[in-house]
């Protein structure tokens, strides 16, 4: 086999490979000889088929196998001999001339092909102990824990039906049917809906219109959906809701004791407070970590400047761009609606793709040199967590898919590896903890503001985690923040899932 480098420019390489016909012939004869004792051909005893006859019957198909083996093995062996790592699978180019291909399969011509690929760049080892970040830490006060405990305990509160008019704090059970221009709309109807007046679970103005209703009342109320409403086909529109009040109930006394805790499945009020505190601290801790990680990645982005493989950047950009356009289409919006243009958005997302690829290579290199590994147990737990989110009827099928598809499994391993590398780096660099208020922790810093501005056409995509880790670029500022109104008049998430804000 003759191997010649025909291109060496930056990260790009092209290798021309010539496999002499004599070498192909030797491999073919070896394969035919191995098959001689196995094939069965009428008119010949087992193992007595002459090689010329065997070649006449199986020559082309066996030679095709030889050629495929050479193609499959050559990339790996050539890269190993050259001491290179390809950024992506090398592209193989062969002759498209059918006559020339027939000559190769007949053993009458050399087999020529070329490999085109980009090598992974050499990453300079740096002294990261000089990197310093400030980690913002919020100490959750007892008052905030108690407020959240009250919200959780509120689900166990007793309600006593009342005959009078509904007041703020009362619970109204009712049926409703929403209409726009007299036509019912999807998601705008329900029966036996429960609403505590003053809880702000429905769109603004809805709950106020129910103050004063009594059990048995039927009425129609008019409200206007917010301009920034998530469902764009409802945003800013006036709607009517036909209401049938079924019951008005007054809240019983809110108590936090062991009995209430047991109703919630816990052994004591003390355990309830412990769990609630843990949940709140975990939520704020996620924000703390994300901000620290962003600082770390910004520092790495500044420290490591090198050319990223164009094919990796192109693949990353295509993934981002597809998500951006899917989000816009789903929301029924355009780039102009997001106060940008397609050309400007392409520039911003190209920059983001380059950053992701470069930081991914840096983290991979640091992790490899530090001996960071994802154990099989860690991968298995992450896989089960992923599967747990899908319907049970599909779980076994999805599990088998991941177990038999190394690429899919790698998409689960990658974010685990990244987080472990971040943990390693946080132990190497200089980290100073700074205690801050909740507002300071949740405040959007300059980098986050710039990120949001750059990602305007993909606000939803910015929160997407999957195997699509964005190297700290995604906006995670709402991890422990307030909730958003859902499709009216659907309810908000249960108070026990709130962070206590």
C-alpha positions, 0 to 999 in steps of 0.5 A: 500500500502506497500512502502519500500526503497530498494536502497539509493546510492548517488542520486539513489533510488529504491522503492518497492511497494506492493499493497495488493490484498484486496486493489485492490479488494476494488478499483475494487468493487468501480469501478464496483459499479460506473459503475452499473447504466451506463452499458447496458447488454442484459437481465438486466434492467438499474441499476439491473445488479448483481455485480458478473455478472458485474465482470464476464464481465468487471472485468479484464478490470476494474482491468487493469484500477485500476492497471494503475491508481495506477502506474500513481498516485504512483510515484507522491504520493510516491515522495511527501511523501518522500519530493523528486524531481525526476530528470526524470520520475521514471522507473517502473518495474513489473513482466514479468510472464504472469501467475502472471500478470493474477492472479493480474488482477483476484484479486488473487494476490498482485500487486508488482512493483518497482520505480527506479529514481534519485533525484535532488541534494540539491544545497547549497545556496551561497553568490553570491555577492562575484562573480565579472566579467568584462563586456567588452563594446565597444562604437561605434564611429560615423565613424563606424555608418556613414560607415554602413549608407553608405552601407545601402544607397548604396542599393538606389544608381542609376546606369547608363549603360556605353559602356566601359570596366568594372572597379573596382566599376562598376556593371556587370549584367551577366549570368554564368554557373559553371563547374568542369571537364566540368560538371555543379555543383549544385548552380553554375549557375544564370541569370541576376546576379548583381555584383559590382566589388571590393565588394568581394561577390564572391570567390577570383579571380572571380571578378578580371576576370570580370574587363575589360569585356563589355556588350555583351562579352562572356568569360570563366574564371577559378578560384579555390575554397578556401580549407576551402570552406563550401561546401566540395565537392567544396573545393579546386577544380578548376572550370570554369565559362562560362560568358555572360556579359549583362550590365556594369553600373557606380555608381551614386553619393552616397548621404545620405539625407532625400530623400534616407532615404524615398526610404528605408522606413524611414522619414529622414536621421537622423532616418536612422542613429538612426536605424543603430546605434541601430542595430550596438550597439545591435550586439556588445551588444550581444557579450558583454552579451555573454562574460559576461554570459560566465564569470558568468557561469564559476564562477558558475561552479567553485562555485557549485560542486555536483554530477549531475543525471546520467540519465540527463547527459546521455540524454544531452550527447546523444543529443550532440552526435547525433548533432555532428555525424549529422554535421560530416555526413553532411560535409562528415568528420570524427573525424580524419579530425577534428584532434581528435578521437571518444574516445577523442571526447566522453570524451570532450562531456561527460564533456560538458554534465555534465557541462550543466546539473549541471549549468542548475540545479544551474540556475533553483534553483537560479531562483526558489528561486529568484521568476523568472518567464516567463510570458504567454505574454513573452512565447507567443511572443517567440512562435510567433517568433519561428513560424514566421521563418517557411513557412506560410502554416505550421504555424497554424499546428506548433502553435497547436503542441506547444500549445498541447504539454507541452514538446515542449512549455517547450523547448521555455520557458527554454531559456527565463527563463535562460536569466531572471535568468542571468539578475537577477544574473548580478544584484546580482554579482559585474560587472565592465564595461571596455571600449575596442576597437572593436578588443578587444571585438571580440577577442577570449579569452582563454576560448573560444579557449578551447571551440572551441578546445573541440568542433572541431567535431561540429563547426556548432553545436556550433552555434545552439541555439534552445531549446538547450541552451548550458549554455555559452559553444557555441562560439558566437564570430562572432555575430558582426564579419565579414561575410563568403563566401557562395556557389560560386558564390552566393552573401554575405548577404546584406551590411545593415545586416553587423555590420559595420566591 
